[in-house]
Amino acid sequence: MNQAEKEAYLREYAILKNKGKPFFPYAVAKDSMMAVVVMIVIIFLAAMFGAEMGPKADPTTTTYVPRPDWYFFFLFEVLRVMKNIPKFTDLATIGVPTICMILLFLLPFYDRSPERRIERRPIALAAGLTTIFAMAFLTYSGASTGSPNSVDLAPPASLTAAQKATWRAGEEVVGQSGCLACHVIGDNGNNGPGPPLTNIGALRRPQAIASTLRNPTAPMPSFADLAKNEPQKFQDLINFLSMLQ
């Protein structure tokens, strides 16, 4: 924008400002009315549908699936993507949101164009669209992600129907036993303190896996009671781990 265009813009702005109405009480009244409408809608929805009450918390279960409120799904997804890289955890939870928020707050300082039309402000337009798209995509991904207590790994195509049934049965035991709290299998689980199990079947024979499950190294819990009380589940777990090639 050259000097002549800037002067024309300032003259037009001054004329329109003199014709306008003051912020108080006109704009304040409109904002207040809209706030009242929003509160009425919220109260109506709360009275008609109420809040969902889940079951009482059970501290002994390992199958509980934690989920944040929907407006934190984007941050939840960023943390989920970076959780297998421990050194990036702080960056995901604190660094990325803080940096993005600072960049948005500073937008008026590095985009000082007097233009009011958004199509003539490419920096502001790109920043707004990028923010909206990124948050929408991360929110959708975070809302549709699978349970952290389930194995996110498809069975090999070479398995027979019976072997795939064994795979599914073993998957269920892994989810019920809380193995993913300390191990990574496929794209799910925590990277420590236990080693990754994605290829454990290629590294250990079934007998060695069974022995480790019965007599593990601390802090891993023993599966001796499972082998004694529910031998089929124990065998399903061994078979599943043995198939992880």
N, C-alpha and C positions, 0 to 999 in steps of 0.2 A: 504494500500500500504506500503510494507516494504522498508527498506533503499536501497536495491539493485534495486528494481523496480523504486524507485524515481530517483536514479542516472542514470539508463538506460533511463528513460523518459527525464531527463534534457539533456543528451547527444544527444538523438534523436531530441529534440527541438532545440538545438544549431545548429545542422547540417542543419535542415530544415530552420531555420532562416537565415543562411548564404546563402542558395540557393534562398531565397525568394526575393521579390522586395520591395523597401521602400514604406511607406504609401503615401508620396508625391513624384511624382505627380500621381502615378498609381491609387491608391485607390480613391484619391480625384477626379481624372478625371472620373472614373466610377460612383461615387456618383453624380457628377455634371450632367453627361449625363442622369442618371436616374431621377434626379430632373427636368431636362428640359422636359423629356418625360411625367412625371406626370403633369406638368404645361400645356403642350400642350393638354393633354387629358381633363383636367379640363376646359380649355378655349374652346375647341371644344364642350364639353357637355353644357357649359353655353350658347354658341352662338347658338347651334342647338335647345336646349330644354328650355332654360331660367329658371328663378326661379318662383315658384308658388306664385302668388299674391292673397291673400285672400281678403275678403270684408273689407271695412273700419271699424275700430273699433267702436263699439257701447257701451258706458259706462253704458247704461241703461238696457242692457240685462242681464238676469240671466241664460241663456241657453248656453253661450259660453263655449266650452270645451277646456281648455288650454292643450297644449301638448309641451314638450320640443323637441329639435332636437334629431334625432335618436341616436346619440352617448351619450346622457344623459339618455336614457331610463332605463339603469340599476340603476342609482341613483334615478330616478323618481319612480321606482318600490320599492326600499328599503324604500323611504319616504312614499309611498302609503301603504305599509304593516304596517308601524309603526305609521301612522297618528292618529289612534284611541287611542294611548297611548301617551298623550302629553309629559310626562316626558322623553320619548325616542326620541322625534323629533330631538333634537340637536345631539343625538348619531347617528341617521340615516343620517343626512345631513352633519355632520362634523366628528364625531368620527369614524364611520366604514370606510369611504373612506380614511381618514388620516392614521388610523392604518394599513390598508391593503397596502397602498402605502409605508409606512415606512418599513414594513416587506419585501416588494419586494426590496426596496433600500438596505436593510441590508443583502440580500441573499448572496452576495459574502463573507460576514464576518462570517456567521454561517455555510456556506457550502464551506469549504476551500479545497475541493478535487482537485488535479491537473488533474484529468481525464477530457478528452475532449468529450468522448462519453456520450451522454445524458442518455443512458440506464444504465450506471455505476454511475450515480449521482442521487440517488433516491430522495433526498431532493429537488434539483432543478427541477427534473421532476414532482414531486408531486405538488410543488408550481406553476409551469407553467400550468399544466393541470387543477388544481383547479381554478386558476384565469380565464383561458379561459372558462371553463365550467360555472363558476358562472356568469361571465359577459354575456355569450351567453344566459343562462337561464333567467337572470333578464332582459336582453334587449328584448327577445321574450315576456316575461310576461308583461313588461311595454308597448310594442307596441300593444299587443292584449287585454289589459284590457279595460273594458267597460267605458262608459262615467260617469264622476262623477255626472252628472245631471240625471242619470237614476237609478231606484231602482234595486238593485242586489239581488232580493229575488223572488224565484219561488212561484206561487200561491199554496195553499194547494191542495192536490190531491182530497180532499173531496168536493171541489167546483163543482157546476154544470157548464155547458157551459155558461149559462147566467151570473152566478156569476163571472166566469173567464173573461168574456167580461167587466163586471163592474170593476174588478180588473185592467185590462189593461187600461181602460179609466182613472181610478184614478191615476195609475202610471204616465200617461202622464201629468196630472195636477200637480202632485208633481214635475216632472222634469221642467215644464214650470214656476212653482212658485218659484223655488229656495229653496225649503224646506231643501234640503240636505246640504245647506251651513251652517246650524246651528244644524241639527238633523242627527242622524244615523238611517237608516232603513236597516236591514239585514247587509250586508258587505260593504255598501256604505254610504257616508255622512261624516260630521264632528262631532266629539264628543264634542259638545258645540258651543255656550252657551246654546242651547236648550237641553232638555232631549232626550234620545233615544226614538224612536217611534216604534221599532220593535214589541212590545207587547202592544201598546197603546189601541187596541181594547178590550183587557182583563181587562184593568184598568179603562176605561171610556166608558160610554154609548154614543150612537150616538148623543143624544141631548146635552150632556156635551161637546162633541167634536165640534159640530156646534157652541155652545155658546162661546167656547174658540177661535175659528177661527174668529168669529165676533168681540169679545172684548178681544183681547189677552193682555198679560202683556208685556210691553216694554222689550227688543227692537224688539220683534216679530211684523211684520206688520199685519194690519187688513185685513181680507178677506171679509169685508162687501160689498165692491164694486163688488167683484166677485159674491157674493150671489145675489146682486141686478141686475147686468148687464148680468151675465151668470149663472143663477141658476142651469142649468144642470151640468156644470162643478163643481160648488160648491157641488152639491149633490154627484157627482162621487167621489170627494175628501173625503167627509164624509164617503161614503160607503167603500172606499178603506181603510181608517184609521180604520174603525170599524172591518174590516176583519183581521187586524193585531193582531193575537192572540199569 
